[in-house]
Amino acid sequence: MAVLKSLRSRVLLWVSLALIVLFGVTIFGLDAIFQQSSELELRDDLQVQLLGLIAGAEESDDGELSLPEDAALDHALTVPESGVYGVIWDADGVQMWRSASWMGHDWFVNRWPVPGERIYLTVDEEGLPRLEALLMGITWHFHDGSSLPYTFGIAVAQEPYVDRVVAFRRNLVGWFTGITATMLVVLTIVLGYALKPLRRLVAEVGEVETGRRQAVSEKLPTELTGLARNLNFLIDSERRRTVRYRNTLDDLAHSLKTPLAAIRALLTERSTDTEALGRALDHEVSRMDQRIGYQLRRARASGVTGLGLAPVKLAPIVEDIVDTLDKVYRDKQVSCELDIDAGASFQADPGDLNEIFGNLLDNAYKYCSRRVLVEVTSLVDGVEIVANDDGPGLPAQAEEVLIERGVRADESVPGQGIGLAVVAETVGLYQGTIALRASALGGTAVSVTLPRRGYRIAKRD
């Protein structure tokens, strides 16, 4: 449905349905209560009328029961078709008295009450409205000591009470309809005001897309602050990735200039020693292949936000890299110890984690004497990775410059001085930290801390 595409329309639709159900139940309940109250009122009126009729009865001079035809009775009993009717039956069920309002009608009774019993019933007599009646059996004691059973009956028209219930029901529906309409109008206004920050956020996202803003404002209601922070994180991550791709392409072009120039020079020499020329060309091509492979690895280390990624177990990654490095550095016979927390994991791109662990462990294997210790510790707010070696250790004041691209601690060991730089760049994409210090093994310890994504966003305030 097109209406459901709007958040405000959805809220109004479901609130309307909720109000209809709620008010419907309320109306039904109030109507039942009022109807029950009217019925109780009707029965109370019948009892009052019946007691008045009994109070007006008296013994006549000839020793029989009679009722005066005067003001002692309720006025309604003396007016024909008044809606209030009274009848008295003797022990044989013969009408011995009936009110002036009942003249010309008969009252058929299915069951007579015993003395002291009250019977409520509905009377449908032709020519009369529907009546609610009360019959009561009594024993009348005369002055001469004798007693006879009689049945007193009072009937009143239901129409006034039914009309009252109908009027109450109509007013009830009208009032609740008006309340519902008013609430929906008020809710529409409130939703317009409440959704204003969301519309502003949408507008700001559009401005970011067109380049008119660098980030969305985080001065929003509490419910939208997290969304704004996540959006800013996505925007910042995309910018970082774009810059990184641009830098990667620049680095790749720059790194290929020298081997290409060497190849061009070799080809222009026109050397007759084809074997030496082949070796030289193979060397330069290998250098180009290494540079291209490195740049491709950097491009794969996307540093994406982690949205939609499952946590990656760290132990299998470390064990796989150690197995590979044991083969590469077989002649060195490195003893590598692993101290990894059970179940340690981190939500990230597996390629990024391979890049971090691969470079850290490759450096540790490269610069160690015989021993390497890898520690992975799960923290409340992230994970800590420490690669220890027993090598010569760090030169004085070298900690800060070693993570710069092209800087190496030991020029005697083959390398390009880019491993820690790649680690630092990848860790930076996850808002993590990298630090170098002396190792307990006597060499260097490279410590990397990766905060969990929620913690990282919270730290950006």
Buried (B, 14 or more C-beta within 10 A) or exposed (E): EEEEEEEBBEBBBEBBEEBEEEBEEEBEEBBEEBBEEBBEEBBEBBBEBBEBBBEBBEBEEEEEBBBEEEEEBBEBBBEEBBBBBBBBBBEEEEBBBBBBBBEEBEBEBEEBBEEEEEBEBEBEBEEBBEBBBBBBBBEBEEEEEEEEBBBBBBBBBBEEBBEBBEEBBEEBBEEBEEEBEEBBEEBBEEBEEBBEBBEBBEEBBEEBEEEEBEBBEBEBEEEBEBBBBBBBBBBBBEEBBEEBEEEBEEBBEEBBEEBEEBBEEBEEEEEEEEEEBEEBBEBBEEBBEEBEEBBEBBBEBBBBBBEEBEEBBBBEBBBEBBEEBBEEBEEEEBEBEEEBBEEBBBBBBBBBBBBBBBBBBBBBBBBBBEBBBBBBBBBEEBBBBBBBBBBBBBEEEBBEEBBEEEBBBEEEEEBEBBBBBBBBBBBBBBBBBBEBBEBEBBBBBBBBBBBBBEEBBEEEE
